Structure formats: structure tokens, C-alpha cells
Amino acid sequence: MRKYTRAGQDIDAVFDVRAILQQGHADIDIRSLPGLLLPRKGRHGLCDYEKVFSPDLKNGPDIFDLRGVDRAQGALVVVRPDQYVAHVLPLSAHEELAAFFGGFMRAA
């Protein structure tokens, strides 16, 4: 993210990172989340609380079940602005993700 984001820009100016956690919303300690998922943004440094989502555990199958995502391994999904799913990777695929974006993006 830092490679493609200019100095002084909000951390999510280029990549809008979101997370879907396995726990229900009442079971998440928001203070334990990494700063990337609670970024301080804009000139006033307000905290963006809309980066983390939880499945609806009470009303049927959740997104992990519906999409066949392995709960033990998770998944990293790259979604373009037009909502096209451009890539699906394991959470540990750092090099593959860097190579993917390196193929078409320019460093800031």
C-alpha cells in the first residue's frame, strides 16, 4: 500500500482494504483491530469504522459458507472499482499479490 500511496495521502487513498471477520459483531473487540482497519483519515484525522464487517450468524448461512471460504485459511480478494473480482489468493500470498499489482501499477 505504501509503495503506491503518495506521502500525505490517506492510507486508503489507493487501496480500500476491508475485512470480513468470522465472529459476530458483538464478539469483536474493536480496540484489538490493526490500524489499517481503523484508519484515521482526512484533515481532522477521524477514525473510519466502516472497514470491518461480520457475518450475520443468526439468519442462515454466512458469507464464508456461501462462498466456500476455508475458515482456517481465509482468503484475500482483489476487487476492482467496477466490482469485478480480479484475483483470489490465500492470506499468506504476499509475493503473488505484490507481483499482481506490480504488473500494472506505478510506484508513488
N, C-alpha and C positions, 0 to 999 in steps of 0.2 A: 504494500500500500504506500509506504513512504517513497519508494522508488518512483512512483507515478504521480505523487501528490506534491505540488509546489509548496515551498515554505510559506507559512502564513495561512494556508487554506485549512478548512475544517478537515479532520481526519477522514471523513466520509464524503469528501467533495468528488472523488473519482469513483471509489468503490463503496457501495451502500451495503455493508455487512449486516446480515440478520441471523438470528439463531432461533431454532425451534428446539426447545428442551423437552426431555421426556416427562418431567414432573408436572403435576398440576400447578397452576399459578399460585395457589396458597402455600405450596411447599417450597417455593423458591425464596432464598434469602438474597434479595436484590443487592445487598452490600457485598456479597461474595462474587458477583459477576465481574469479569475483566472490564477495564476501562474502555476497550474497543466497543463493547456492547452498551455502554452508558457514556457516550462521548459528550464532552462539554463543547458547545458549538456557538457560532455567531459572536458578535461583538460583546454580548453580555455573558457569554460562557454558560448558557443554560443547558441543563442536562437533558439529553434526548432519551426518553424512556420507551421509545417505540421501536426498539431493535430486537427485543426478545419476545418470543411467543411460546405458549404452552398448548398442548393438545387438549381437546375437550374430552376428558376422561369419563364423564358421566353419560354422554349421549352417543353411544355407539363407538365404532372403530375410529381410532385417531390417525393422524397423517402417517405415522410410522407403519401402521398396519395397512393402510390404504395404498401406500406407495412401495411396500415391501422393503423398507429400510431396516437393515440389521441394527437392532438396538445396542448391541455390544460394540459395533464398529462405527456407526453413524455414517454420515455422508456429507460431502461438500458439493453443492450445486451452484454452478455459474449460470445466472440468468441475465440475458441481455435486457436492455431497456424496453425492447418490444415484446418481452415476456418469453422469448424463445430460450429453451434450455440448451445452452451452448456446450456444457460439459458436466459430467458427474464423476466425482473422484472420491476415494477414501479420505478421511480426515488427515491421514499421515502423508498424503501425496504432495508434499511441499515443492519438490523439484518439478513434478509434472505440471503443477499449477503455474509455477514461475515460467516454465517453457511455453505454456499455452499463452499467457499474456505477453511474454517476450516476443511472440511471433507477430504481433500487430500493434503493440503499444510502444510509445516513446517515453523514455525516462524524463522526468520533470527537470 
